[in-house]
Amino acid sequence: MSKSLRTLLNEIAACRHCVDNPDGTSLPHDPNPVLRADKSARIAICGQAPGTRVHSSGVPFTDPSGDRLRDWMGVSEEQFYDVQRIAIIPMGFCFPGLDEKGGDLPPRRECARLWHARLFPHLTRLDLILLVGNYAQKWHLGKERKSTLTETVRNWRQYLEMREGPGYMPLPHPSWRNNSWIKKNSWFEKDVLPRLKVEIKKRL
Ligand code: SF4
């Protein structure tokens, strides 16, 4: 790992922005940024933010969503957690807390604004970025995103073949909450996942 990337990751590990200088409501607990990055990685997973389990474990995707995502990608745990192959950079690095219904709050808006533009230029070998859920699709695709997640995922070929920079694979979040979406959109398992496995295998 380059010294400058290590310095940046140390800065992120010490970040207290959402407690000390938040946009609006303060983070309701001590920050615990959870991400993984190395300049060798060719694949990045950009999801939402840690949930309660990951907030405790400090390791991303140590939950049923992680099991499903690894299955989608066709990778073992060992491959998934090899930071020299796969970076994991969510839109918010800290667990954002729960809403009044017990669901996770959205990723902290401050996080991507503060860190992503500084972090991604260190990952010079990246050539495939998985955009897991709406927040990551909105940030990375900008105006290229379609009006719904379903349409964005359905147009995955367009993003995979983007001419400049790494290719993108937009995906729904692998949470059980999306079981009905997956069932309703059968093209996702039939067309997208086989190609996802091929693209991952090429880069491992
Ligand atoms: S969510 Fe991001 S910006 Fe907020 S405290 Fe955590 S690392 Fe810092």
Residues whose N, C-alpha, C, O or C-beta is under 5 A from the ligand:
A	BS01	SF4	I12 C15 R16 H17 C18 P31 P33 G92 F93 C94 R108 E110 C111
